[in-house]
């Protein structure tokens, strides 16, 4: 007897699961953008649109990529740390690029992989880095590693005003030539 009762119940459940809800007031244009973001997997490769992140900014507030990228012709997102010798060695080049091209529409956003706030703040001052700086102060456990796949530093992303990643990993003369050519 129990078998005969379960079969009709299962049939009703299966039929009802296949039916679409008929809500005539549903507007597909008002979809939640977070749902779309979750469905589409981000890949930080050249030619792709950047993924917005927000990290605590030096001096207070948050450094949000979306607040800078649309306002500048080019934005360099520079992943670095005060303890990283190649990062520190590259900084004079970035400072020179910033001073030369900032007035022409270039912005640099520093994302530090530091854990110690004092070391980070002191190194920014020592190296004369005048652009916005952000850090979660979690070392390698940060959004740039998790979302952008940054597994070595220094690492740069160059993003245009439309939000397209134009290049990744450029340094030195190659970085300046790219900025000069694309600004």
C-alpha positions in Angstrom: 0.0 0.0 0.0 2.8 2.4 0.8 4.4 1.9 -2.6 1.2 2.9 -4.4 0.9 6.1 -2.3 4.5 7.2 -3.0 4.4 6.8 -6.8 1.6 9.3 -7.3 3.2 11.8 -4.9 6.5 11.5 -6.8 4.8 12.0 -10.1 3.1 15.2 -8.8 6.5 16.5 -7.5 8.3 15.8 -10.7 5.6 17.5 -12.8 5.5 20.6 -10.6 9.3 20.9 -10.6 9.4 21.1 -14.4 6.9 24.0 -14.5 8.2 27.6 -14.7 6.6 30.1 -12.3 4.1 32.3 -14.2 4.7 35.7 -12.6 3.8 38.2 -15.3 5.3 41.1 -13.3 8.9 39.7 -13.5 11.1 42.1 -15.4 14.2 40.4 -16.7 16.0 43.7 -17.1 16.0 44.2 -13.3 18.2 41.1 -12.6 20.5 41.3 -9.6 24.0 42.1 -10.9 25.6 40.0 -8.2 23.9 37.0 -9.6 25.4 37.7 -13.0 28.8 38.2 -11.4 28.6 34.9 -9.7 27.7 33.1 -12.8 30.4 34.6 -15.1 33.8 33.5 -14.0 36.5 36.2 -14.0 39.8 35.7 -15.7 42.4 38.4 -15.2 43.8 38.1 -18.8 44.5 40.7 -21.4 41.4 41.7 -23.2 39.0 40.9 -20.3 37.1 43.4 -18.2 38.5 44.0 -14.8 36.9 42.7 -11.6 36.2 45.4 -9.0 37.7 45.1 -5.6 37.7 47.3 -2.5 40.5 47.3 0.1 41.3 49.5 3.1 43.1 52.6 1.9 46.1 54.2 3.6 44.8 57.1 5.6 41.3 55.8 5.9 38.4 54.9 3.6 38.5 52.3 0.9 40.4 52.0 -2.3 37.9 50.8 -4.8 39.1 50.1 -8.4 35.8 51.3 -9.9 36.3 54.8 -8.4 39.5 55.3 -10.3 39.5 53.3 -13.5 36.6 55.2 -15.3 38.2 58.6 -14.3 41.6 57.9 -15.9 42.8 57.1 -19.4 45.0 54.3 -18.0 45.3 52.8 -14.5 48.2 50.7 -13.3 47.3 48.4 -10.5 50.6 47.7 -8.8 50.8 44.7 -6.5 53.9 45.0 -4.2 55.1 44.8 -0.6 57.6 46.7 1.5 59.6 43.5 2.2 59.8 42.6 -1.6 63.3 43.6 -2.9 62.3 43.4 -6.6 59.2 45.6 -5.8 61.3 48.2 -4.0 63.9 48.1 -6.8 61.1 48.8 -9.4 59.6 51.7 -7.4 61.9 54.5 -8.7 60.7 53.6 -12.2 57.1 53.8 -11.2 57.6 57.1 -9.4 59.2 58.5 -12.6 56.3 57.2 -14.7 53.8 58.6 -12.3 55.4 62.0 -12.3 55.8 62.0 -16.1 52.3 60.8 -17.1 49.9 61.4 -14.3 48.9 64.8 -15.7 48.1 63.1 -19.0 45.5 60.7 -17.5 47.6 58.0 -15.8 46.8 56.8 -12.3 48.6 54.2 -10.3 46.9 52.2 -7.5 49.2 50.4 -5.1 47.9 47.2 -3.5 50.3 46.1 -0.8 50.8 42.5 0.3 52.2 43.7 3.6 51.1 42.4 7.1 52.7 45.2 9.1 51.1 48.6 8.7 54.1 50.6 9.9 56.5 48.9 7.5 54.1 49.6 4.6 53.4 53.2 5.5 57.1 53.9 6.1 58.1 52.4 2.8 55.5 54.4 0.9 56.9 57.6 2.4 60.5 56.6 1.9 60.0 55.8 -1.8 57.9 58.8 -2.6 54.9 56.9 -3.8 52.3 59.7 -4.2 49.5 57.6 -5.6 46.6 55.9 -3.7 47.7 52.9 -1.6 45.6 50.1 -0.2 46.2 46.9 1.7 44.2 44.3 3.6 47.4 43.8 5.7 46.9 40.0 5.3 50.1 39.2 3.4 49.3 36.7 0.6 45.7 36.2 1.9 44.2 39.0 -0.1 41.8 39.8 -3.0 44.5 40.3 -5.6 45.8 36.8 -4.9 42.4 35.2 -4.7 40.6 37.0 -7.5 43.4 38.1 -9.8 45.6 35.1 -9.3 48.7 37.1 -8.3 51.1 34.6 -7.0 54.3 36.6 -7.3 55.2 40.3 -6.9 55.8 42.8 -8.2 52.9 42.4 -10.5 51.1 45.0 -12.6 47.8 45.2 -14.4 47.2 48.0 -16.9 43.6 48.8 -17.3 42.0 51.3 -19.7 39.2 53.8 -19.0 36.6 51.3 -20.4 37.8 48.7 -17.8 39.7 46.4 -20.2 42.9 44.8 -19.0 45.5 45.8 -21.6 48.6 44.2 -20.1 49.9 42.3 -17.1 53.3 42.0 -15.6 55.1 44.9 -17.3 58.0 46.5 -15.6 60.9 48.9 -16.3 61.4 50.3 -19.8 58.7 47.9 -21.2 56.1 49.4 -18.8 57.0 53.0 -19.7 57.0 52.2 -23.5 53.5 50.6 -23.1 52.2 53.6 -21.2 53.6 56.1 -23.7 52.2 54.2 -26.6 48.7 53.7 -25.1 48.1 57.0 -23.2 
